[in-house]
Structure formats: structure tokens, C-alpha cells
Amino acid sequence: MDEVEAAHVWGSEAGMQDTKQMSVLDAIVTRRSIPQFQPTPVPREIIQRLLDAAVWVPNHRLTEPWQFHVLGESAKRRFAELRRDSRAAAMPNPTAPEVKPALQKVVEDTVSTPVIIIVTARGHDDPELKEENYWAAFGAAYAFMLGAWSLGIGTYFRSGPLRDAPALRELLRLSPDQRVIGFLYAGYPATVPQKRRTPASQKTVWLD
Ligand SMILES: Cc1cc2nc3c(=O)[nH]c(=O)nc-3n(C[C@H](O)[C@H](O)[C@H](O)COP(=O)(O)O)c2cc1C
């Protein structure tokens, strides 16, 4: 299945859930980061079901380091303002009138995103386990993304300096040992972009 076909089959039927089955391989290959979503809400039960699946990722010593912060309307608005402020902080002249619409768009795009889940992970005193906890939490995020795609729901995983902003930590009421891994946006796709990959054969070394 090519990406355009995937957009047609999996991206356009907002109500579709289990009526069609997608192979794991098709989900891996056809999933794309979705920049725009339809306004259709994603039912809470589906989000919960995807999270319930996501925690089955491999996890060394079963530390289960993740926490999923699903933003409601007021948390989403506060997060949107934090995103705007973070974007403004990176601009040479954030108070210039010409950048105001761009900053306002950050807020609007964020609050209109159907689902925003902030994925956090606990660290660890042992640096090796700390690193592995972060990998496991991203693994859970990716499992969510693949599961979502198999149900016709698109996702976009974002990172950036906002991850470590004190105001965000306050919003999420994080304990000192929790770290934001990334921002997971989800919803029924409005478009499915095409992306490129270098064939794995060019990145593979077969050793005798
Ligand atoms: C750890 C991680 C962090 C990412 N952070 C961002 C980000 O901050 N902004 C962004 O636009 N995309 C981010 N992405 C998404 C990538 O840009 C996207 O996966 C890439 O362009 C490939 O597109 P595809 O997912 O559609 O194949 C991130 C992806 C990963 C795995």
C-alpha cells in the first residue's frame, strides 16, 4: 500500500475502528507524522485502549517508567500558551507586530488538536537504567502511534526545549525525577504527507 492509498483507506473514515485490519508491517510502513487533523474528537475509550496497548512495550527490569498526561480543554489552552511563549523566546524580536499572527496561530493550532498527550518518564539513579527508562517511554509512545494508525488515527510526536520548561513541569505537577519525553498529538488525519527513507539495505552491515 503506498502512502496516498493509506491516506484514503486509513485516514478518512473518522468513525472507523476495528472494521478493517491493518497488518503490523503495513502500519509501520504507512504511518506518517500527521500535521493537520480533522476536528472530529477521538473517543476517550479509544485513547485509553491505545494507552493500555502501549504499555506492553519492552521494558528492562519492568520499571514501567512512563506516565501519560492527557490534556483536557483548560490544560490544552495553558499548554498552547506555553508553546507560544517558548516559540516567542526563540525569536529575535518576539514583540514585533508582524510575528503576532504566527504566535497566535501556535495557540489556535494547539487548542484545536483533538488529542494531546504529554509522555513523561521517571529517571533512575543508575545512569544506564535512566537512559533505558527514556527509551522505554519513547517505545510506548511509538506503540501508541502504530496502534492509533491501525485504527485510522494519525499522530505527531514532537520534542523541543519546552520539554524542560519549569512552567510545563508545574502544569503537569511533575515530581523531580520525572522528565518530559515528548508531546504526542493525535486525531483523525486531514492530510497524510509523503516522506522519504533511505533503504535499510544502505544502512545495514551483514557480518559473516
Ligand atoms: C524523538 C523524536 C522527536 C521529534 N521531535 C519533533 C519536533 O520537535 N518537531 C517536529 O516537527 N517533528 C518532530 N519529530 C517527528 C519527525 O520530524 C518525523 O518523524 C520525521 O519528519 C519523519 O516523518 P514521518 O514520521 O512522517 O515518517 C520527532 C520525532 C522523534 C522520533
The ligand as a MOL file (V3000), in Angstrom:
LIG
                    3D

  0  0  0     0  0            999 V3000
M  V30 BEGIN CTAB
M  V30 COUNTS 31 33 0 0 0
M  V30 BEGIN ATOM
M  V30 1 C 12.3090 11.7260 19.2600 0
M  V30 2 C 11.5720 12.4830 18.1870 0
M  V30 3 C 11.3850 13.8460 18.3320 0
M  V30 4 C 10.7050 14.5870 17.3480 0
M  V30 5 N 10.5410 15.9210 17.5070 0
M  V30 6 C 9.9160 16.6410 16.5570 0
M  V30 7 C 9.7410 18.0420 16.7130 0
M  V30 8 O 10.1030 18.6320 17.7240 0
M  V30 9 N 9.1290 18.7100 15.7030 0
M  V30 10 C 8.7010 18.0780 14.5690 0
M  V30 11 O 8.1680 18.7270 13.6860 0
M  V30 12 N 8.8210 16.7410 14.4180 0
M  V30 13 C 9.4190 16.0090 15.3810 0
M  V30 14 N 9.5350 14.6510 15.2380 0
M  V30 15 C 8.8830 13.9740 14.1020 0
M  V30 16 C 9.8140 13.8590 12.9070 0
M  V30 17 O 10.0040 15.1230 12.3270 0
M  V30 18 C 9.1710 12.9080 11.8640 0
M  V30 19 O 9.0320 11.6300 12.4460 0
M  V30 20 C 10.0340 12.8240 10.6090 0
M  V30 21 O 9.9050 14.0000 9.8440 0
M  V30 22 C 9.6720 11.6480 9.7240 0
M  V30 23 O 8.3460 11.7530 9.2910 0
M  V30 24 P 7.3090 10.5440 9.4610 0
M  V30 25 O 7.1230 10.3600 10.9470 0
M  V30 26 O 6.0550 11.0420 8.7910 0
M  V30 27 O 7.8910 9.3630 8.7890 0
M  V30 28 C 10.1930 13.9030 16.2030 0
M  V30 29 C 10.3890 12.5190 16.0740 0
M  V30 30 C 11.0590 11.8200 17.0560 0
M  V30 31 C 11.2450 10.3330 16.8930 0
M  V30 END ATOM
M  V30 BEGIN BOND
M  V30 1 1 1 2
M  V30 2 1 2 3
M  V30 3 2 2 30
M  V30 4 2 3 4
M  V30 5 1 4 5
M  V30 6 1 4 28
M  V30 7 2 5 6
M  V30 8 1 6 7
M  V30 9 1 6 13
M  V30 10 2 7 8
M  V30 11 1 7 9
M  V30 12 1 9 10
M  V30 13 2 10 11
M  V30 14 1 10 12
M  V30 15 2 12 13
M  V30 16 1 13 14
M  V30 17 1 14 15
M  V30 18 1 14 28
M  V30 19 1 15 16
M  V30 20 1 16 17
M  V30 21 1 16 18
M  V30 22 1 18 19
M  V30 23 1 18 20
M  V30 24 1 20 21
M  V30 25 1 20 22
M  V30 26 1 22 23
M  V30 27 1 23 24
M  V30 28 2 24 25
M  V30 29 1 24 26
M  V30 30 1 24 27
M  V30 31 2 28 29
M  V30 32 1 29 30
M  V30 33 1 30 31
M  V30 END BOND
M  V30 END CTAB
M  END
